[in-house]
Amino acid sequence: MGGAVSAGEDNDELIDNLKEAQYIRSDLVEHAFRAIDRADYYLEEFRDSAYKDLAWRRGNIHLSAPCIYSEVMEALDLQPGLSFLNLGSGTGYLSTMVGLILGPFGVNHGVELHEDVIEYAYQKLDFFIKMNDSFDRFEFCEPSFVVGNCLEIAPETRQYDRVYCGAGVQREHEDYMKKLLKVGGILVLPLEEKLTKITRTGYNTWETRKIIAVSFAPLVLPKHRENGKPRAVSLRPMDNNNNQSSTDNEDEDEDCSRVCEQLEDKEENGRRKEGSVLVIETPVNLLRERILSLPLPEPLKMYLLYYREK
């Protein structure tokens, strides 16, 4: 899938072509695409193909066509501070671009079926952080990846503001994907050969919009284990973005826990019961705003914001 725009001589020319063809329409998305050279995610011997508007695969390593990633990034309507889940995170190219928009208070998780692809993704992420000059121009939400089948995510897993699935989804799995979203959240996925944007407008209400025709490999169905139980994929917040030593963390744990408990008690006042479902009526980032308003040192505020959902 791809070939909608002409090939570029380099990354900037590729982005120029995507803008001219109206695949890239917003400044945030344009800046993220320009910050990361697509060729850096190719194996060295295939870099010459990086600026063509075509998908690329080598073994388990796969990149979608630039026009597809452009449509996905625009449809996700990304904003700083949101939580993002990438189902089939692959090389980490998309997750890294998303992280440039989410900023330091966002959440950036990925699930990938193949362990060798996750190793590759972390190699590319490390290269971007250490070698890319544009890294210093952004407040980055570093992605974290886990190995597993995205159809086996643990039921108690948090919900996300934005979710993308990079494999073809059949109708029988649509509801499963929808349940990963917070109210007000956006899910982008290839649904029956159409790239589709689904917005959760209420607990049981959705808006669906077809974007473009696409062709994706289908989701890999989970393998049944001998005991018949699913292999649950845990997506609790991870420590990849934390640069403090464990000793420093232990020194602050008691204070942080006490403050977070007080804030969570107050947040309960903004909730109500609707049947057996707990519905949050307050804004998604209310807790974050309360933490930022506390008379605490800035490093402690950042620590609280990162760990508040653990």
C-alpha positions in Angstrom: 0.0 0.0 0.0 1.3 3.5 -0.8 2.6 5.2 -3.9 0.2 8.1 -3.5 3.0 10.7 -3.7 6.3 11.0 -5.6 9.5 9.7 -4.1 11.8 12.3 -2.4 15.5 12.7 -2.6 15.6 13.0 1.2 13.3 13.1 4.2 12.4 16.7 3.9 11.5 16.3 0.2 9.3 13.3 1.1 7.5 15.5 3.7 7.1 18.3 1.2 5.4 15.9 -1.2 3.1 14.6 1.6 2.1 18.2 2.4 1.5 19.1 -1.2 -0.8 16.0 -1.5 -2.6 17.0 1.7 -1.6 13.9 3.6 0.1 16.1 6.2 -2.2 18.9 7.1 -1.1 20.2 10.6 2.1 21.8 11.9 2.4 19.3 14.8 2.4 16.3 12.5 4.8 18.0 10.0 7.3 18.9 12.7 7.2 15.3 14.0 7.8 13.9 10.5 10.7 16.2 9.8 12.4 15.5 13.1 12.9 11.8 12.4 14.6 10.6 9.2 12.6 7.7 7.9 15.8 6.1 6.5 17.1 5.6 10.1 14.5 2.9 10.6 15.6 0.9 7.6 18.3 -1.7 7.5 21.4 -0.1 6.1 21.3 -2.0 2.7 17.7 -0.8 2.1 18.1 2.9 3.0 17.8 4.0 -0.7 14.1 3.0 -0.6 13.3 5.0 2.5 11.9 8.1 0.7 9.5 6.2 -1.6 5.8 6.3 -0.6 5.8 2.5 -0.2 5.6 0.0 2.6 8.7 -2.0 3.4 9.2 -5.4 5.1 12.2 -7.5 5.8 11.5 -10.6 7.9 9.4 -9.4 10.9 10.5 -5.8 10.5 7.8 -3.7 8.8 7.1 0.0 8.0 3.9 1.2 6.5 3.9 3.7 3.6 4.5 7.3 4.5 1.0 8.4 3.3 -0.6 5.9 5.7 1.5 7.1 8.7 0.5 10.6 7.7 -3.2 9.8 7.7 -2.9 8.0 11.0 -1.0 10.8 12.7 -3.6 13.4 11.5 -6.6 11.2 12.5 -5.2 10.6 16.0 -5.5 14.4 16.7 -2.6 14.2 19.2 -2.0 16.7 21.9 0.6 17.1 24.7 -0.1 15.1 27.8 -2.3 12.4 26.3 -1.8 8.6 26.7 -1.2 6.5 23.6 -1.2 2.8 22.9 0.3 1.4 19.7 -0.9 -2.1 18.9 1.7 -3.7 16.7 4.3 -1.1 17.5 6.9 -2.6 15.1 10.1 -0.5 14.6 8.9 2.2 16.9 9.0 4.8 14.1 5.3 5.9 14.7 5.6 5.7 18.5 8.7 7.9 18.4 6.9 10.6 16.3 3.9 10.4 18.6 6.2 10.9 21.6 7.5 14.2 20.2 3.9 15.5 20.4 2.9 14.0 23.7 5.7 15.7 25.7 7.0 14.8 29.2 3.6 14.3 30.8 2.2 11.9 28.2 2.1 8.0 28.2 3.5 6.2 25.3 3.1 2.4 25.2 3.5 -0.2 22.5 2.7 -3.9 22.2 4.6 -6.0 19.6 4.3 -9.7 18.8 7.9 -10.3 17.9 10.7 -10.0 20.4 13.3 -9.4 17.8 11.3 -6.4 16.5 11.2 -4.9 20.0 15.0 -5.2 20.2 15.3 -3.5 16.9 12.8 -0.8 18.0 14.9 -0.1 21.1 18.1 0.1 19.0 16.5 2.7 16.8 15.1 4.6 19.8 18.5 4.7 21.4 20.0 6.0 18.1 17.4 8.7 17.9 18.0 9.9 21.4 21.8 9.9 21.2 22.4 10.9 17.6 19.5 13.0 16.2 20.1 16.7 16.5 16.4 17.4 16.6 15.9 15.5 19.8 16.9 18.5 21.9 14.2 20.7 20.3 11.4 18.6 21.7 10.1 17.6 25.2 9.9 13.9 24.5 7.6 11.1 25.8 9.8 8.1 25.4 7.9 5.0 24.2 8.0 1.7 26.1 7.4 -1.6 24.3 6.3 -5.0 25.6 6.2 -8.4 23.9 2.8 -9.9 23.4 -0.3 -10.4 21.3 -2.5 -7.3 21.3 -5.6 -9.4 21.5 -4.5 -10.7 25.0 -4.2 -7.4 26.9 -5.0 -7.8 30.6 -8.6 -6.8 31.3 -7.6 -4.5 34.2 -5.3 -2.5 31.9 -5.8 1.3 31.9 -7.7 2.9 29.1 -6.0 5.3 26.7 -6.7 8.6 25.1 -5.4 7.5 21.7 -5.0 3.9 20.3 -3.7 2.8 16.9 -3.7 -0.7 15.6 -1.2 -1.5 12.8 -2.8 -4.7 11.6 -6.0 -5.5 9.8 -9.0 -5.9 12.2 -12.1 -7.9 11.6 -15.5 -7.0 12.9 -15.4 -9.5 15.7 -12.5 -7.7 17.3 -13.8 -4.2 16.9 -15.5 -4.0 20.3 -12.4 -5.4 22.0 -10.4 -2.4 20.5 -13.1 0.1 21.5 -12.9 -0.9 25.2 -9.2 0.2 25.3 -10.4 3.8 24.9 -11.3 6.4 27.4 -14.5 8.4 26.8 -13.5 11.2 24.4 -10.7 9.0 23.1 -9.8 8.2 19.4 -9.1 4.8 17.9 -7.5 4.5 14.4 -7.3 1.1 12.8 -7.6 -0.8 9.5 -11.1 -2.2 9.7 -12.2 -4.4 6.9 -9.8 -2.8 4.3 -10.6 0.8 5.4 -8.5 3.0 7.6 -11.1 4.0 10.2 -11.3 6.6 12.9 -13.6 5.8 15.8 -14.2 8.4 18.5 -15.7 7.3 21.9 -18.3 10.0 22.5 -19.8 8.4 25.6 -19.7 5.2 27.6 -21.8 3.4 25.0 -21.7 5.8 22.1 -19.3 6.0 19.2 -18.7 8.0 16.0 -17.1 6.2 13.0 -15.4 7.7 10.0 -13.8 5.9 7.1 -10.6 7.6 5.9 -9.0 5.7 3.0 -8.8 2.2 1.5 -5.9 0.2 2.8 -4.4 -3.3 2.7 -2.9 -4.5 6.0 -1.9 -8.0 7.1 -4.5 -9.3 9.5 -4.1 -9.5 13.2 -2.4 -12.7 14.4 -4.8 -14.6 16.6 -3.6 -15.8 20.0 -2.4 -19.3 20.4 -4.2 -21.3 23.0 -2.0 -22.5 25.8 -2.2 -26.0 27.2 -4.0 -24.9 30.4 -6.5 -22.9 28.2 -5.8 -19.6 29.9 -4.9 -16.5 27.9 -1.4 -15.1 28.2 -2.3 -11.7 29.6 -0.2 -8.7 28.4 0.4 -6.2 31.2 0.6 -2.5 30.3 1.1 -0.9 33.6 3.2 2.3 33.5 6.9 1.5 33.0 10.1 3.1 34.2 11.9 3.8 30.9 11.6 7.6 31.2 12.7 7.8 34.8 16.3 9.0 35.3 16.3 9.0 39.1 18.2 6.4 41.1 16.3 3.9 43.1 17.6 5.4 46.3 16.2 8.8 45.3 12.9 7.3 44.5 12.7 5.5 47.8 13.4 8.7 49.7 10.5 10.4 48.0 8.0 7.5 47.9 6.3 8.2 51.2 5.7 11.9 50.4 4.6 11.2 46.9 2.2 8.4 48.0 0.6 10.7 50.6 0.0 13.5 48.2 -1.4 11.2 45.5 -3.7 9.6 48.0 -5.1 13.0 49.1 -5.6 14.0 45.5 -7.3 10.8 44.5 -9.6 11.1 47.5 -10.7 14.5 46.2 -11.1 13.2 42.7 -13.6 10.6 43.9 -15.9 13.5 44.7 -16.1 14.2 41.0 -17.3 10.7 40.1 -20.7 9.0 40.2 -22.0 5.5 39.9 -24.0 4.5 36.8 -25.1 0.9 37.4 -21.9 -1.0 38.0 -19.8 1.4 35.9 -17.8 4.2 37.4 -18.1 7.2 35.2 -15.6 10.1 35.6 -17.4 13.5 35.1 -14.3 15.6 35.7 -11.8 16.5 32.9 -9.3 13.9 32.0 -6.3 16.0 33.2 -7.9 17.3 36.4 -5.5 15.4 38.6 -2.5 16.6 36.6 -3.8 20.2 37.0 -4.1 19.8 40.8 -0.6 18.4 41.1 0.8 21.3 39.1 -0.9 23.8 41.4 0.6 22.3 44.6 3.3 24.3 46.3 6.0 21.7 45.7 9.4 21.7 44.0 9.2 21.2 40.2 11.2 17.9 40.2 8.7 16.5 42.8 5.7 17.6 40.6 7.2 15.8 37.6 7.8 12.7 39.7 4.2 12.7 40.9 2.9 13.2 37.4 4.9 10.3 36.0 4.0 7.9 38.8 0.4 9.0 39.7 -1.1 6.2 37.6 0.9 3.3 39.2 
